[in-house]
Amino acid sequence: MSPQNLSEHIRAVRARMTRAAVQAGRSAQSVTLLAVSKAQPAPMVRAAASCGLGDFGESYLQEALEKLAALRDLPLTWHFVGRLQSNKTGPVAESFAWVHAVDRLKLAERLAAQRPAQAAPLNLCLQVNLAGESSKGGVTPAELPALAAAVASLPRIRLRGLMCIPPEEADPERQRAWFRQLRQLFVALNEGGARLDTLSMGMSGDFEAAILEGATLVRIGTALFGPRPARSANRTGDTGSKDTG
Ligand SMILES: *Cc1c(COP(=O)(O)O)cnc(C)c1O
């Protein structure tokens, strides 16, 4: 993709986000654009940063660590959005600001133990598996309150909110219903005393529906960067999110 195309895509996505936010009676600033740069090379991220993007999401640990090193000179906020194995938490706890797909206590405990003491608290979102899809990670809605309470009490961690990757629905109303369900879980936790401020929901195909239902952060890859290049087959040590490819 040319730099010209990239800046046009960013502008178009922002315009669509603003339109959805206004339609929902919210300000454009109430929704963060997280650019999911997995499978995109470091120079592409650098170009996106020069267009004003500051939050980037990665799913594949080895690839991400190489990119973070190559872009160390930029003041970027890095989010790990992929599925995380519990034996790979160390580098994530050390190098990222956010982890979006936490779905079990053991993972959060390891991240808390491995977060460097001098770093800011690690921001976490709990992934909820709304439709009970076995191909995707996430805690069940029934198990969510206990997990949220346990994670919130960990040191060096800040529980910020909830995240979901719902099934794709052809009908926009049905798409919105999944996001509404996550927002209702979020509201219920806050009514129970949690202090969550982040609803991480919406990707390239459904971010407007998510914003209409209260998303505060949308995770967008393809609509910004175009189709992802195929990942090279020799990254055998690099297991990441299988959720969305
Ligand atoms: C890849 C990915 C995205 C971005 O998906 P697009 O459809 O390319 O926008 C968002 N969230 C997660 C967790 C992902 O793995």
The ligand as an ORCA input file, in Angstrom:
! r2SCAN-3c Opt
* xyz 0 1
  C      -6.662     -9.399     13.570
  C      -7.465     -8.901     14.698
  C      -8.197     -7.695     14.568
  C      -8.289     -6.903     13.292
  O      -9.068     -7.563     12.343
  P      -9.527     -6.841     10.966
  O     -10.706     -7.617     10.544
  O      -8.373     -6.953     10.030
  O      -9.844     -5.432     11.277
  C      -8.887     -7.251     15.683
  N      -8.869     -7.928     16.859
  C      -8.171     -9.071     17.008
  C      -8.184     -9.766     18.327
  C      -7.461     -9.601     15.940
  O      -6.795    -10.759     16.102
*
